[in-house]
Amino acid sequence: MKFQKINKTMLYIIAISLILTLSSIITYAKSAKSEISENILRLHIIANSNSEYDQALKIKVRDEIVKQASSLFSNSLSIEETKEIAKSSLDLFEEIALNTLKSENCSDTVHAEIGNFSFPTKSYGSVVLPSGSYDAVRIVIGEGKGENWWCVMYPPLCLVDGVVEMKPESKAYLKENLSEEEFSLITESEAPEFEIKFKLLELFS
């Protein structure tokens, strides 16, 4: 009887420990994803379809948008300022995209908007962002049923001639606005445990 009581007590202690551990993981996951997403503004371009023609058009639109956005946001000093510039530039983005399509004899419509959208886990050079909801500028070509392309507008990780790279100032911004653990989570993409961490983020948030 005494042995059974000890076993029950041990099981009770283990159960409580597991509950507390899971609670801690859930709290961390929610906090980490929130902090990361609040400091990121993404660019999302969706093709009309998955045909070779429409996918090629998407890339041409991307190149023109990235080229224009590089100068638009070059002097932006904060994510708030970048979002305001993006909001006021939606008509310009649509115009750039439409002109690009017209130059290729395409009459598809274009819709640009800024909002909060879901993204899968994605790597940008040396930065890996967990899946989740992020604020983004979204540009939809035609029916928007094709594969999409995305990058990060702020801090600028993609607005350099269409090449993804981690600028020193972008890295400094992330390091300043994220905790040391959160910063390590998204920048140490070669670490073997990063996939496990992301799975925990996805599972518990």
N, CA, C and O of each residue as an XYZ file, in Angstrom:
820
protein
N       0.831     -1.208      0.000
C       0.000      0.000      0.000
C       0.868      1.262      0.000
O       0.619      2.223     -0.727
N       1.897      1.210      0.849
C       2.780      2.370      0.942
C       3.483      2.611     -0.391
O       3.653      3.751     -0.822
N       3.896      1.491     -1.049
C       4.561      1.591     -2.354
C       3.624      2.193     -3.396
O       4.045      3.003     -4.222
N       2.355      1.795     -3.354
C       1.369      2.324     -4.293
C       1.152      3.816     -4.081
O       1.012      4.577     -5.038
N       1.125      4.228     -2.804
C       0.952      5.655     -2.497
C       2.125      6.468     -3.039
O       1.947      7.573     -3.552
N       3.333      5.901     -2.917
C       4.527      6.599     -3.421
C       4.449      6.737     -4.939
O       4.769      7.786     -5.499
N       4.011      5.639     -5.603
C       3.874      5.678     -7.060
C       2.864      6.725     -7.506
O       3.096      7.462     -8.465
N       1.733      6.780     -6.792
C       0.703      7.761     -7.124
C       1.217      9.176     -6.924
O       0.935     10.076     -7.716
N       1.976      9.355     -5.852
C       2.539     10.682     -5.562
C       3.525     11.096     -6.659
O       3.530     12.242     -7.109
N       4.367     10.126     -7.083
C       5.337     10.412     -8.138
C       4.635     10.748     -9.459
O       5.029     11.670    -10.173
N       3.592      9.980     -9.763
C       2.830     10.250    -10.980
C       2.182     11.627    -10.930
O       2.129     12.337    -11.934
N       1.694     11.993     -9.759
C       1.063     13.302     -9.579
C       2.091     14.415     -9.800
O       1.814     15.413    -10.465
N       3.287     14.222     -9.227
C       4.357     15.217     -9.367
C       4.781     15.347    -10.834
O       4.988     16.452    -11.334
N       4.908     14.189    -11.520
C       5.303     14.199    -12.932
C       4.246     14.908    -13.780
O       4.574     15.695    -14.667
N       2.971     14.618    -13.494
C       1.880     15.236    -14.250
C       1.877     16.752    -14.072
O       1.726     17.499    -15.039
N       2.046     17.195    -12.830
C       2.086     18.640    -12.551
C       3.277     19.280    -13.255
O       3.165     20.380    -13.797
N       4.413     18.594    -13.246
C       5.621     19.121    -13.897
C       5.409     19.267    -15.394
O       5.814     20.263    -15.993
N       4.767     18.262    -16.000
C       4.489     18.321    -17.434
C       3.547     19.462    -17.763
O       3.753     20.177    -18.744
N       2.511     19.640    -16.949
C       1.556     20.728    -17.173
C       2.251     22.079    -17.090
O       2.023     22.953    -17.926
N       3.105     22.249    -16.076
C       3.825     23.519    -15.913
C       4.790     23.753    -17.079
O       4.938     24.877    -17.558
N       5.447     22.670    -17.531
C       6.383     22.788    -18.658
C       5.655     23.180    -19.934
O       6.094     24.070    -20.662
N       4.530     22.502    -20.202
C       3.745     22.820    -21.394
C       3.208     24.241    -21.336
O       3.178     24.945    -22.346
N       2.788     24.655    -20.159
C       2.280     26.022    -19.988
C       3.370     27.034    -20.300
O       3.118     28.058    -20.936
N       4.590     26.737    -19.846
C       5.723     27.628    -20.100
C       6.044     27.686    -21.587
O       6.330     28.759    -22.119
N       5.997     26.514    -22.277
C       6.282     26.460    -23.705
C       5.244     27.252    -24.490
O       5.583     27.997    -25.410
N       3.971     27.083    -24.119
C       2.887     27.794    -24.808
C       3.047     29.301    -24.651
O       2.891     30.052    -25.614
N       3.360     29.743    -23.424
C       3.547     31.169    -23.161
C       4.708     31.716    -23.982
O       4.618     32.795    -24.570
N       5.804     30.952    -24.013
C       6.967     31.382    -24.791
C       6.645     31.443    -26.279
O       6.998     32.407    -26.959
N       5.972     30.404    -26.782
C       5.657     30.342    -28.210
C       4.819     31.525    -28.644
O       5.107     32.158    -29.659
N       3.777     31.828    -27.876
C       2.913     32.963    -28.217
C       3.682     34.276    -28.168
O       3.537     35.124    -29.049
N       4.497     34.437    -27.134
C       5.265     35.674    -26.981
C       6.287     35.836    -28.098
O       6.427     36.923    -28.660
N       7.010     34.748    -28.426
C       8.051     34.810    -29.449
C       7.461     35.139    -30.814
O       7.971     36.014    -31.514
N       6.386     34.443    -31.201
C       5.789     34.687    -32.512
C       5.210     36.085    -32.611
O       5.261     36.715    -33.667
N       4.653     36.571    -31.497
C       4.089     37.913    -31.484
C       5.189     38.960    -31.660
O       5.049     39.886    -32.459
N       6.278     38.810    -30.913
C       7.381     39.769    -30.995
C       8.004     39.780    -32.383
O       8.316     40.842    -32.922
N       8.183     38.600    -32.959
C       8.792     38.509    -34.288
C       7.893     39.149    -35.340
O       8.350     39.953    -36.152
N       6.604     38.784    -35.321
C       5.688     39.289    -36.354
C       5.462     40.791    -36.244
O       5.262     41.457    -37.259
N       5.490     41.336    -35.025
C       5.256     42.767    -34.836
C       6.397     43.624    -35.381
O       6.224     44.823    -35.599
N       7.546     43.022    -35.600
C       8.701     43.780    -36.076
C       9.041     43.489    -37.532
O      10.135     43.802    -38.001
N       8.080     42.881    -38.245
C       8.320     42.493    -39.633
C       7.188     42.995    -40.531
O       6.017     42.908    -40.162
N       7.538     43.522    -41.711
C       6.554     43.830    -42.750
C       6.993     43.092    -44.008
O       8.110     43.276    -44.491
N       6.100     42.252    -44.535
C       6.463     41.413    -45.660
C       5.825     41.901    -46.964
O       4.864     42.671    -46.953
N       6.375     41.442    -48.072
C       5.842     41.720    -49.405
C       5.400     40.393    -50.003
O       6.144     39.413    -49.972
N       4.185     40.363    -50.550
C       3.585     39.112    -51.013
C       2.995     39.358    -52.402
O       2.084     40.173    -52.554
N       3.500     38.669    -53.397
C       3.010     38.830    -54.765
C       2.454     37.492    -55.246
O       3.163     36.485    -55.249
N       1.177     37.484    -55.653
C       0.493     36.254    -56.035
C       0.212     36.263    -57.542
O      -0.369     37.213    -58.066
N       0.622     35.212    -58.219
C       0.443     35.108    -59.670
C      -0.995     34.754    -60.024
O      -1.738     34.226    -59.196
N      -1.377     35.049    -61.252
C      -2.720     34.724    -61.737
C      -2.958     33.214    -61.730
O      -4.025     32.750    -61.329
N      -1.957     32.452    -62.175
C      -2.078     30.987    -62.218
C      -0.677     30.391    -62.144
O       0.309     31.114    -62.001
N      -0.602     29.074    -62.243
C       0.696     28.408    -62.218
C       1.247     28.113    -63.610
O       2.216     27.366    -63.751
N       0.633     28.697    -64.639
C       1.171     28.503    -65.986
C       2.554     29.150    -66.068
O       2.863     30.078    -65.320
N       3.367     28.658    -66.971
C       4.709     29.207    -67.131
C       4.651     30.693    -67.474
O       5.484     31.478    -67.019
N       3.664     31.069    -68.276
C       3.499     32.461    -68.690
C       3.178     33.353    -67.481
O       3.806     34.394    -67.286
N       2.203     32.937    -66.679
C       1.791     33.747    -65.528
C       2.879     33.813    -64.457
O       3.045     34.842    -63.802
N       3.611     32.730    -64.279
C       4.692     32.740    -63.301
C       5.828     33.667    -63.752
O       6.456     34.337    -62.933
N       6.080     33.694    -65.057
C       7.104     34.600    -65.582
C       6.676     36.053    -65.395
O       7.500     36.915    -65.089
N       5.363     36.323    -65.584
C       4.848     37.670    -65.374
C       4.988     38.087    -63.914
O       5.317     39.235    -63.615
N       4.736     37.145    -63.011
C       4.870     37.439    -61.579
C       6.288     37.903    -61.251
O       6.475     38.850    -60.488
N       7.277     37.239    -61.826
C       8.674     37.600    -61.582
C       8.980     38.989    -62.133
O       9.703     39.761    -61.501
N       8.436     39.312    -63.306
C       8.650     40.644    -63.883
C       8.020     41.727    -63.002
O       8.615     42.781    -62.778
N       6.809     41.455    -62.505
C       6.142     42.392    -61.584
C       6.961     42.530    -60.314
O       7.166     43.637    -59.815
N       7.429     41.405    -59.794
C       8.262     41.437    -58.593
C       9.473     42.335    -58.776
O       9.764     43.178    -57.927
N      10.182     42.152    -59.888
C      11.403     42.928    -60.128
C      11.113     44.427    -60.156
O      11.881     45.223    -59.615
N      10.006     44.806    -60.786
C       9.674     46.228    -60.880
C       9.233     46.783    -59.517
O       9.613     47.892    -59.142
N       8.441     46.016    -58.791
C       7.997     46.461    -57.460
C       9.186     46.622    -56.531
O       9.298     47.625    -55.825
N      10.072     45.638    -56.530
C      11.257     45.680    -55.664
C      12.140     46.873    -56.015
O      12.666     47.543    -55.127
N      12.302     47.138    -57.319
C      13.127     48.259    -57.758
C      12.559     49.586    -57.256
O      13.297     50.432    -56.752
N      11.242     49.762    -57.397
C      10.592     51.001    -56.950
C      10.587     51.098    -55.429
O      10.833     52.167    -54.869
N      10.308     49.985    -54.765
C      10.220     49.997    -53.303
C      11.560     50.319    -52.655
O      11.604     50.906    -51.574
N      12.636     49.943    -53.301
C      13.966     50.219    -52.751
C      14.155     51.710    -52.499
O      14.694     52.104    -51.464
N      13.716     52.532    -53.433
C      13.867     53.979    -53.259
C      12.790     54.553    -52.338
O      13.042     55.500    -51.593
N      11.589     53.974    -52.393
C      10.490     54.467    -51.554
C      10.806     54.353    -50.072
O      10.509     55.253    -49.286
N      11.413     53.230    -49.703
C      11.637     52.956    -48.286
C      13.071     53.170    -47.837
O      13.421     52.832    -46.706
N      13.894     53.719    -48.696
C      15.321     53.851    -48.386
C      15.593     54.709    -47.159
O      16.578     54.489    -46.454
N      14.720     55.696    -46.896
C      14.955     56.591    -45.753
C      14.042     56.292    -44.554
O      14.018     57.050    -43.584
N      13.309     55.210    -44.626
C      12.409     54.854    -43.522
C      13.215     54.397    -42.310
O      14.134     53.587    -42.434
N      12.861     54.923    -41.139
C      13.621     54.640    -39.923
C      12.889     53.723    -38.942
O      13.446     53.363    -37.905
N      11.657     53.345    -39.254
C      10.903     52.488    -38.345
C       9.880     51.668    -39.117
O       9.548     51.986    -40.259
N       9.386     50.618    -38.487
C       8.377     49.792    -39.142
C       7.068     50.558    -39.281
O       6.338     50.368    -40.253
N       6.767     51.427    -38.312
C       5.548     52.239    -38.397
C       5.594     53.163    -39.606
O       4.610     53.300    -40.333
N       6.754     53.799    -39.815
C       6.921     54.695    -40.964
C       6.831     53.914    -42.272
O       6.247     54.389    -43.246
N       7.407     52.726    -42.291
C       7.358     51.888    -43.488
C       5.933     51.497    -43.826
O       5.545     51.507    -44.994
N       5.145     51.151    -42.807
C       3.743     50.780    -43.036
C       2.945     51.959    -43.589
O       2.100     51.784    -44.467
N       3.214     53.150    -43.079
C       2.508     54.341    -43.575
C       2.866     54.620    -45.031
O       2.003     54.962    -45.839
N       4.153     54.469    -45.355
C       4.580     54.673    -46.745
C       3.917     53.631    -47.641
O       3.461     53.939    -48.742
N       3.874     52.398    -47.152
C       3.265     51.313    -47.937
C       1.784     51.579    -48.191
O       1.297     51.395    -49.306
N       1.069     52.016    -47.147
C      -0.366     52.304    -47.288
C      -0.614     53.382    -48.331
O      -1.543     53.283    -49.133
N       0.224     54.413    -48.313
C       0.036     55.525    -49.248
C       0.558     55.204    -50.650
O       0.362     55.982    -51.584
N       1.221     54.055    -50.792
C       1.819     53.701    -52.092
C       1.096     52.551    -52.789
O       1.574     52.057    -53.810
N      -0.043     52.117    -52.256
C      -0.757     50.976    -52.848
C      -1.167     51.250    -54.295
O      -1.049     50.381    -55.159
N      -1.652     52.472    -54.548
C      -2.032     52.830    -55.927
C      -0.814     52.790    -56.853
O      -0.907     52.370    -58.006
N       0.324     53.233    -56.324
C       1.556     53.225    -57.109
C       1.968     51.791    -57.434
O       2.372     51.496    -58.559
N       1.865     50.896    -56.439
C       2.213     49.490    -56.667
C       1.317     48.883    -57.754
O       1.786     48.146    -58.621
N       0.033     49.205    -57.691
C      -0.900     48.699    -58.699
C      -0.519     49.221    -60.084
O      -0.530     48.485    -61.071
N      -0.180     50.516    -60.131
C       0.196     51.134    -61.410
C       1.458     50.485    -61.979
O       1.528     50.196    -63.173
N       2.445     50.259    -61.127
C       3.693     49.619    -61.573
C       3.405     48.230    -62.127
O       3.894     47.853    -63.192
N       2.600     47.477    -61.380
C       2.273     46.112    -61.806
C       1.491     46.109    -63.119
O       1.777     45.318    -64.018
N       0.501     47.002    -63.223
C      -0.311     47.066    -64.443
C       0.520     47.456    -65.651
O       0.361     46.885    -66.730
N       1.405     48.423    -65.474
C       2.270     48.846    -66.584
C       3.206     47.714    -67.018
O       3.487     47.545    -68.205
N       3.677     46.949    -66.043
C       4.545     45.806    -66.353
C       3.789     44.760    -67.158
O       4.300     44.209    -68.132
N       2.554     44.499    -66.725
C       1.730     43.510    -67.441
C       1.407     43.980    -68.854
O       1.465     43.206    -69.810
N       1.066     45.262    -68.968
C       0.730     45.803    -70.291
C       1.908     45.720    -71.243
O       1.738     45.470    -72.436
N       3.104     45.929    -70.709
C       4.296     45.847    -71.559
C       4.517     44.434    -72.085
O       5.254     44.218    -73.048
N       3.854     43.466    -71.423
C       3.933     42.067    -71.854
C       2.641     41.627    -72.532
O       2.375     40.435    -72.689
N       1.835     42.629    -72.936
C       0.550     42.364    -73.620
C      -0.400     41.517    -72.774
O      -1.104     40.646    -73.286
N      -0.403     41.786    -71.495
C      -1.299     41.080    -70.577
C      -2.313     42.072    -70.015
O      -1.942     43.170    -69.598
N      -3.576     41.698    -70.001
C      -4.638     42.598    -69.535
C      -5.190     42.204    -68.168
O      -6.279     42.641    -67.799
N      -4.471     41.399    -67.425
C      -4.923     40.999    -66.085
C      -5.073     42.210    -65.178
O      -4.364     43.205    -65.328
N      -5.997     42.113    -64.242
C      -6.166     43.162    -63.239
C      -5.110     42.988    -62.143
O      -4.456     41.949    -62.054
N      -4.958     44.016    -61.317
C      -4.025     43.960    -60.186
C      -4.689     44.605    -58.980
O      -5.304     45.665    -59.091
N      -4.560     43.962    -57.835
C      -5.099     44.535    -56.599
C      -4.002     44.542    -55.540
O      -3.405     43.506    -55.246
N      -3.742     45.714    -54.971
C      -2.736     45.844    -53.915
C      -3.424     46.211    -52.604
O      -4.323     47.053    -52.586
N      -3.009     45.590    -51.522
C      -3.576     45.877    -50.204
C      -2.527     45.626    -49.131
O      -1.523     44.953    -49.368
N      -2.776     46.176    -47.948
C      -1.914     45.903    -46.810
C      -2.794     45.341    -45.701
O      -3.850     45.895    -45.396
N      -2.360     44.249    -45.105
C      -3.167     43.604    -44.080
C      -2.351     42.574    -43.330
O      -1.124     42.542    -43.429
N      -3.048     41.727    -42.574
C      -2.391     40.689    -41.793
C      -2.720     39.336    -42.424
O      -3.888     38.964    -42.532
N      -1.683     38.604    -42.840
C      -1.881     37.365    -43.581
C      -1.041     36.232    -42.993
O      -0.044     36.463    -42.309
N      -1.470     35.007    -43.278
C      -0.748     33.828    -42.787
C       0.375     33.450    -43.750
O       0.201     33.499    -44.968
N       1.534     33.070    -43.191
C       2.687     32.652    -43.975
C       3.258     31.360    -43.400
O       3.199     31.140    -42.190
N       3.808     30.508    -44.257
C       4.502     29.311    -43.764
C       5.908     29.687    -43.313
O       6.349     30.816    -43.530
N       6.609     28.754    -42.693
C       8.002     28.990    -42.338
C       8.786     29.275    -43.617
O       8.641     28.568    -44.615
N       9.612     30.312    -43.578
C      10.317     30.738    -44.789
C      11.699     31.275    -44.440
O      11.863     31.988    -43.450
N      12.693     30.930    -45.258
C      14.052     31.434    -45.034
C      14.360     32.563    -46.010
O      13.945     32.536    -47.169
N      15.095     33.552    -45.515
C      15.548     34.693    -46.324
C      17.049     34.827    -46.091
O      17.485     35.533    -45.181
N      17.834     34.146    -46.918
C      19.270     34.173    -46.683
C      19.587     33.542    -45.336
O      19.313     32.361    -45.122
N      20.160     34.317    -44.431
C      20.545     33.797    -43.120
C      19.429     33.932    -42.082
O      19.626     33.587    -40.917
N      18.258     34.432    -42.493
C      17.142     34.610    -41.571
C      16.051     33.594    -41.887
O      15.703     33.388    -43.050
N      15.516     32.965    -40.857
C      14.407     32.023    -41.018
C      13.256     32.486    -40.134
O      13.415     32.597    -38.918
N      12.092     32.760    -40.738
C      10.934     33.218    -39.987
C       9.951     32.072    -39.790
O       9.657     31.337    -40.732
N       9.432     31.913    -38.550
C       8.455     30.842    -38.302
C       7.133     31.147    -38.979
O       6.839     32.300    -39.295
N       6.338     30.116    -39.200
C       5.015     30.324    -39.785
C       4.174     31.154    -38.823
O       4.422     31.160    -37.618
N       3.185     31.850    -39.357
C       2.320     32.666    -38.514
C       1.701     33.809    -39.290
O       1.818     33.877    -40.513
N       1.048     34.698    -38.580
C       0.406     35.859    -39.203
C       1.338     37.063    -39.152
O       1.874     37.408    -38.099
N       1.521     37.692    -40.304
C       2.395     38.854    -40.420
C       1.684     39.961    -41.192
O       0.871     39.686    -42.075
N       1.994     41.216    -40.854
C       1.538     42.325    -41.686
C       2.303     42.268    -43.000
O       3.507     42.012    -43.020
N       1.595     42.508    -44.090
C       2.248     42.400    -45.402
C       1.542     43.263    -46.432
O       0.342     43.518    -46.335
N       2.308     43.710    -47.422
C       1.751     44.318    -48.624
C       1.516     43.158    -49.583
O       2.447     42.435    -49.935
N       0.260     42.985    -50.003
C      -0.072     41.875    -50.890
C      -0.517     42.413    -52.243
O      -1.393     43.275    -52.324
N       0.091     41.898    -53.299
C      -0.234     42.301    -54.666
C      -0.748     41.069    -55.405
O      -0.013     40.105    -55.617
N      -2.016     41.117    -55.791
C      -2.668     39.978    -56.432
C      -2.848     40.258    -57.929
O      -3.468     41.246    -58.322
N      -2.297     39.374    -58.741
C      -2.412     39.514    -60.195
C      -3.554     38.631    -60.700
O      -3.600     37.433    -60.420
N      -4.475     39.243    -61.448
C      -5.588     38.482    -62.017
C      -6.399     37.757    -60.961
O      -6.851     38.369    -59.993
N      -6.586     36.449    -61.140
C      -7.383     35.657    -60.208
C      -6.604     35.255    -58.961
O      -7.186     34.746    -58.003
N      -5.305     35.478    -58.965
C      -4.497     35.182    -57.781
C      -4.538     33.723    -57.358
O      -4.585     33.422    -56.165
N      -4.521     32.813    -58.329
C      -4.599     31.380    -58.021
C      -3.267     30.653    -58.229
O      -3.191     29.428    -58.129
N      -2.233     31.424    -58.517
C      -0.938     30.804    -58.771
C      -0.031     30.807    -57.556
O      -0.372     31.357    -56.508
N       1.122     30.189    -57.708
C       2.113     30.198    -56.637
C       2.558     31.635    -56.375
O       2.600     32.469    -57.279
N       2.887     31.896    -55.118
C       3.238     33.268    -54.751
C       4.720     33.413    -54.430
O       5.456     32.434    -54.305
N       5.124     34.661    -54.302
C       6.514     35.001    -53.952
C       6.454     36.018    -52.830
O       5.611     36.915    -52.844
N       7.341     35.885    -51.861
C       7.334     36.868    -50.773
C       8.743     37.127    -50.262
O       9.658     36.325    -50.448
N       8.882     38.262    -49.620
C      10.144     38.610    -48.968
C       9.820     39.549    -47.826
O       8.654     39.697    -47.460
N      10.826     40.185    -47.257
C      10.628     41.094    -46.127
C      10.942     42.517    -46.553
O      12.042     42.807    -47.023
N       9.953     43.414    -46.384
C      10.147     44.816    -46.736
C      10.808     45.584    -45.596
O      11.614     46.486    -45.825
N      10.457     45.214    -44.362
C      11.092     45.874    -43.215
C      11.274     44.879    -42.091
O      10.324     44.188    -41.724
N      12.493     44.787    -41.525
C      13.703     45.447    -42.032
C      14.058     44.893    -43.406
O      13.792     43.723    -43.683
N      14.657     45.715    -44.275
C      14.850     45.301    -45.664
C      15.790     44.105    -45.815
O      17.002     44.220    -45.629
N      15.205     42.953    -46.158
C      15.992     41.743    -46.385
C      15.978     41.339    -47.851
O      16.696     40.426    -48.258
N      15.146     42.032    -48.655
C      15.023     41.576    -50.047
C      15.110     42.695    -51.062
O      15.196     42.428    -52.260
N      15.091     43.938    -50.618
C      14.968     45.030    -51.579
C      16.318     45.511    -52.102
O      16.643     46.697    -52.043
N      17.089     44.564    -52.612
C      18.380     44.913    -53.197
C      18.489     44.188    -54.532
O      19.046     43.093    -54.608
N      17.953     44.807    -55.586
C      17.968     44.221    -56.929
C      17.370     42.820    -56.946
O      17.803     41.961    -57.714
N      16.377     42.598    -56.098
C      15.699     41.309    -56.075
C      16.483     40.206    -55.383
O      16.036     39.059    -55.352
N      17.652     40.536    -54.824
C      18.486     39.530    -54.173
C      18.247     39.555    -52.670
O      18.274     40.616    -52.046
N      18.014     38.382    -52.093
C      17.790     38.303    -50.650
C      19.117     38.379    -49.931
O      20.025     37.593    -50.203
N      19.233     39.310    -49.028
C      20.440     39.398    -48.222
C      20.120     40.034    -46.884
O      19.106     40.716    -46.739
N      20.980     39.813    -45.912
C      20.794     40.345    -44.568
C      21.712     41.549    -44.401
O      22.909     41.396    -44.159
N      21.151     42.743    -44.530
C      21.943     43.958    -44.363
C      22.372     44.105    -42.900
O      21.646     43.672    -42.004
N      23.530     44.704    -42.644
C      23.977     44.911    -41.267
C      22.967     45.713    -40.446
O      22.742     45.409    -39.275
N      22.354     46.738    -41.055
C      21.384     47.554    -40.323
C      20.106     46.779    -40.028
O      19.452     47.012    -39.011
N      19.751     45.853    -40.925
C      18.577     45.018    -40.696
C      18.828     44.076    -39.526
O      17.963     43.878    -38.672
N      20.014     43.504    -39.500
C      20.384     42.604    -38.404
C      20.414     43.357    -37.083
O      19.984     42.836    -36.054
N      20.927     44.596    -37.114
C      20.985     45.416    -35.897
C      19.586     45.741    -35.397
O      19.338     45.738    -34.192
N      18.658     46.026    -36.333
C      17.277     46.325    -35.954
C      16.634     45.132    -35.264
O      16.026     45.276    -34.203
N      16.767     43.960    -35.862
C      16.172     42.755    -35.283
C      16.771     42.462    -33.904
O      16.051     42.103    -32.972
N      18.076     42.615    -33.785
C      18.747     42.329    -32.515
C      18.290     43.282    -31.424
O      18.182     42.907    -30.257
N      18.023     44.524    -31.824
C      17.596     45.541    -30.855
C      16.152     45.335    -30.414
O      15.811     45.622    -29.267
N      15.302     44.842    -31.309
C      13.875     44.762    -31.014
C      13.385     43.377    -30.606
O      12.214     43.214    -30.261
N      14.259     42.384    -30.642
C      13.896     41.045    -30.203
C      14.754     40.642    -29.016
O      15.847     41.174    -28.817
N      14.251     39.699    -28.230
C      15.063     39.188    -27.130
C      16.221     38.392    -27.730
O      16.196     38.035    -28.908
N      17.232     38.120    -26.908
C      18.397     37.381    -27.396
C      17.989     36.001    -27.929
O      18.511     35.543    -28.945
N      17.051     35.345    -27.231
C      16.603     34.016    -27.654
C      15.807     34.089    -28.953
O      15.982     33.248    -29.835
N      14.927     35.098    -29.078
C      14.130     35.260    -30.293
C      15.024     35.572    -31.488
O      14.810     35.068    -32.591
N      16.032     36.413    -31.249
C      16.960     36.766    -32.322
C      17.732     35.532    -32.781
O      17.911     35.312    -33.979
N      18.185     34.730    -31.820
C      18.910     33.508    -32.152
C      18.011     32.524    -32.886
O      18.453     31.794    -33.773
N      16.744     32.521    -32.499
C      15.786     31.596    -33.094
C      15.650     31.802    -34.602
O      15.547     30.831    -35.351
N      15.649     33.052    -35.051
C      15.408     33.312    -36.476
C      16.679     33.547    -37.285
O      16.627     33.554    -38.515
N      17.824     33.740    -36.618
C      19.038     34.027    -37.380
C      20.027     32.875    -37.394
O      20.872     32.812    -38.288
N      19.951     31.965    -36.438
C      20.873     30.823    -36.425
C      20.258     29.680    -37.210
O      19.980     28.609    -36.671
N      20.052     29.932    -38.506
C      19.336     28.969    -39.344
C      20.117     27.678    -39.572
O      19.539     26.677    -39.997
N      21.417     27.686    -39.298
C      22.209     26.470    -39.495
C      22.200     25.586    -38.253
O      22.641     24.438    -38.303
N      21.702     26.116    -37.143
C      21.666     25.315    -35.918
C      20.681     24.166    -36.075
O      19.564     24.373    -36.549
N      21.081     22.940    -35.679
C      20.220     21.767    -35.903
C      18.901     21.819    -35.151
O      17.941     21.154    -35.539
N      18.842     22.612    -34.066
C      17.618     22.612    -33.275
C      16.576     23.607    -33.753
O      15.480     23.645    -33.195
N      16.877     24.427    -34.780
C      15.925     25.481    -35.135
C      14.615     24.912    -35.665
O      13.555     25.498    -35.443
N      14.670     23.771    -36.369
C      13.445     23.171    -36.875
C      12.557     22.707    -35.729
O      11.335     22.837    -35.791
N      13.177     22.165    -34.682
C      12.421     21.711    -33.512
C      11.766     22.906    -32.832
O      10.607     22.831    -32.424
N      12.488     23.987    -32.711
C      11.924     25.195    -32.088
C      10.731     25.702    -32.875
O       9.713     26.078    -32.295
N      10.854     25.713    -34.207
C       9.756     26.189    -35.032
C       8.556     25.279    -34.926
O       7.418     25.750    -34.930
N       8.793     23.970    -34.830
C       7.687     23.032    -34.666
C       6.965     23.291    -33.351
O       5.741     23.186    -33.276
N       7.729     23.631    -32.312
C       7.112     23.954    -31.021
C       6.290     25.231    -31.132
O       5.193     25.320    -30.582
N       6.826     26.222    -31.849
C       6.086     27.466    -32.050
C       4.768     27.197    -32.766
O       3.721     27.716    -32.381
N       4.836     26.367    -33.826
C       3.648     26.073    -34.601
C       2.648     25.251    -33.803
O       1.441     25.477    -33.890
N       3.160     24.280    -33.012
C       2.296     23.375    -32.270
C       1.564     24.072    -31.136
O       0.376     23.836    -30.916
N       2.278     24.935    -30.413
C       1.709     25.511    -29.213
C       1.138     26.916    -29.370
O       0.692     27.516    -28.392
N       1.149     27.448    -30.603
C       0.492     28.746    -30.781
C      -0.483     28.714    -31.939
O      -1.126     29.722    -32.233
